[in-house]
Amino acid sequence: MVKLPAGSRRIGRPPAGARAGEKVKDYPQLSIRLPGDVKAKLQALSVITGRPQWRLITDSIECFLKDRPEAEQRMVRELVGRSRSRSQKKQT
């Protein structure tokens, strides 16, 4: 890797993942079908807010989950934990 001089910037876009150091291209992909009007709203929101569609969808899921009863939130956390532990076992 080439070391950049102090104060210089890299060419191109910075990593744009949800958390520091993450790259969107490394995220799993999801393909969904949406009604035309919903897709148009998603595109319009993306343009108006200047945020990528994946971030809008991620924020919407978090917002939806926040409005669920605590028991459901707990179940979701448990299922996510199981899913993560399975994927980590596959990698080793």
N, C-alpha and C positions, 0 to 999 in steps of 0.2 A: 504494500500500500504506500502511496506517495504521501509524504508529510507536507501539509500546506503551511505556508508562511503565516505567522501570527497576523490576525486582522483580515486575512483574505477569506472569501466565502467559496463554498463549493458551487459548481455549476449545476443547474437543475433545481427541481423541487426538493424541499426537505422531506424527510419521512413524515407521513401523515396518518399514522396509526392512532388508535384510541388512547394508547398509553405511550409514554416516552420510549423511544427506541424501536417501536413496532413499525412495521411496514404493511400497508394495506394489501400489497401483492402477496403477502404471506398468509393472509386470512383465508379460511375455507370459503368456498363460493357457494352461493345459494341461488337457485333459479326459481322464480315464482311467476305466476300469471296474475295480472291485475285487470280489473275492468278499465276500459279506456279513460273514463273520467277520473278514476283514482290515480292512474299513471300520470295523467296530465297535471293533476294537483301536486303530485310528488315532484314532477319536473319544475313546476312553477315555484313551489316552495324552495326548491334547491337554487333556482336562479335568484329569487328575491332575497333569500337569506345568505346566499353565497356559500352554502354548506353542501357537501356532497350528499347524494341520496342515501348512501349507506349510513351516514351519521344521523340523518333525519329518521331513518327506520330504527336505528339503535336507540335514539332518544325516545322515540314513540313506544318502544317495547319497555324501556325503563319506566316511563311515565305510566303506562298501563299497569305494570307490575306494582308500582307504588300505590295505586288505587285499589288493589286487591286486598282481601282480608289477610291478616297476619298469618293465619293457618296456611293459606295458599302460598304466600311468599316463602314460608318455611319449607313447604313441599318442593317448591321450585328450587330453592337453594340446595336441598337434599338431592334432587335429581341431577342438578348441574354438578354437584360434587361427585356423584356416582359416575357421571359421564366423563368427567375429567380424570378420575382414577382409572377408568377403563382405558382411556386413550393413552395415559402414561404407561400402563402395563404393556400395551401393544408396542410402544416405542422401545421398550427395554428388552 
